[in-house]
Amino acid sequence: MEQKKHGLITDEKVLLSVIKSGDLGGLYFIFGDENFLKIHYANQIAKNAVDENYIDFNLRKLDGTTVSIETIKDAVEALPMFSKGTCVLIKDLPINNLSN
């Protein structure tokens, strides 16, 4: 399977073009001061990554303040159902406080 990499995306226009292209494989850390924009782009990624007819099977939303690493691992490794991929959204994951 071919892996496509976009590298580090630090520009909003580049992120928009990646979202519109549908070539979304990978990991995205969305951060900044504008909560509306963070939520908007996370939802756009999820909308374009998962077939809306099977969103209940392929989109997982997790609360980063209470989720375990094992739950994240299971969600990321889950195979897609009736779709080309899955999407895992984790809100408020304290990445600086995660232990090895």
Secondary structure by P-SEA (a helix, b strand, c coil): cbbbbbcccccaaaaaaaaaacccccccccccccaaaaaaaaaaaaaaacccccccccbbbbccccccaaaaaaaaacccccccbbbbbbcccccccccc
